[in-house]
């Protein structure tokens, strides 16, 4: 599964939209959409996304209930 898909699943589980994620990351939604389109996320990006969404990144996202995406 592509990282873009994993992030989108995480957003659904958190009841958030891409625009909400962009706000939390202090960036423009177009920057996030471009990264989604290219599936171009650095490990630092992924760690930051996990931090603002309140989960851990271990090569996957780990939800509070232990569910991994």
N, C-alpha and C positions, 0 to 999 in steps of 0.2 A: 504494500500500500504506500502510495506517495505521501510525503510529509504534508503537502497541501491538504490532502484528504484527511489526514490525522488531525490537523489543526481545525478543519471545518467541523469534524465530528466533536472535537473538544468544545468548540464554540456552541454547537447545538446543545451539548450536555450542560453547558453553563448558561444556556438561554441568552446568548449574546449574538450580536451581528459583527461583521467585519469592521464596520464603522466604529463600534464600541472598542474593539481591539486596537484600532488605529489611535483612538483617543487615549487609551491607557498607555500606549507606546509613544505618545507625543509625536505622531507622524501623520501624514495625510493618508486617507483611505486609498488613494491611487497608488501610493508606495506599496501598501499591503496587497492590493489587487495585482500589481505587477509581479511581486514575489510569488503570489499564488499561481499566476499564469506561467511563470518560468520554473516553478517549484524550486526556488533558489533561496534557501535559508541556511545561514551559517549556524554552527553550534551555539555561538553567542546569541544569535537571533532567537533560537529555540529556547535557550535558557531564560532569556528575557521574557519571552511569551509565557513560558511556564510560570515565572515569578509573578507577572501581573495578573495571571489567571488563577493564582493560588494553588498551583500543583508543582510537582517535581518533573524534571526532564531527565530521563535515563536512557536516551535513545528511543524512548517512548514517553508518553504522558501518563502519570500515575495519579488517579483521582483520589480524593479523600477516603473513599470506600475501598481503595485498592484496585479498582478497575483500571486496566491498562489499555491505552489506545496506541 
